[in-house]
Amino acid sequence: MAFTPGQHGKWFADIYALARLRLNALGITQIYGGNYCTYREREKFFSYRRDGVTGRMGTFIWIE
């Protein structure tokens, strides 16, 4: 399941699960990673949702 209910009628999306669903639909089955949470892992990641402070973030994806 890619969505779980939160408080006050809000929902949390598992972006890794959503990405896997989309990639699987394209026939891509060898997918690695997705074991981190930018919200819970404060020491590793910036999170606007968690901290309420703006910043910059980038994501890199490559296919060999």
N, C-alpha and C positions, 0 to 999 in steps of 0.2 A: 504494500500500500504506500502510495507516495504522499498522501495528505493525512495529517492528524489534527484533531481539534485542539485549539488553544483556549485561552481565556477571553471573555468578552466577545464571543462570536467570531474570533479570529482563527485562522487555520495556519498550520505550519506545513511547508512543502519540502519534501526530501528531494533536493535538486539532483542528487546523484541518481536516485531511483528514476526520476523523470528523464534524465539523460540516457540511462540504460534502456528504458522503454523505447525512446525515440531511435536510438542506435540499433536496438534489436529489430525494430520494424524495418530498418534499412538493410538488415541481414548482417550487421556487425555484431559478433558474439564474443570476441576476445576483448574485454574491457577490463581495465585495471584501475585501481585507486578507489576513491570515494569512501575512505575510512575516517575522514575528519569532519568536524563540525565547527564552522567559523563562529558560531554563537557561543558554544560551551567552552571552546579552547582559547581562552583569553590570552594565554602566554604565547600562542602561535599566530593568531589571526586578529586582524582588525574587524570590527563588526559595528556598523552604524545602528543596526537593530538593537544591539546590546548596549552600546555606549552613548548613542545619540549624538555623536560627533562625526562630522563629515571628513572625508579623506579620499584617497585614490586606491583602486585595486585593479589588477590585471589578471587575465587568465590566458594561458597558452595551451593550444591543442595542436598536435601534429600527427600526421599519418606517414609512416615510412613504407 
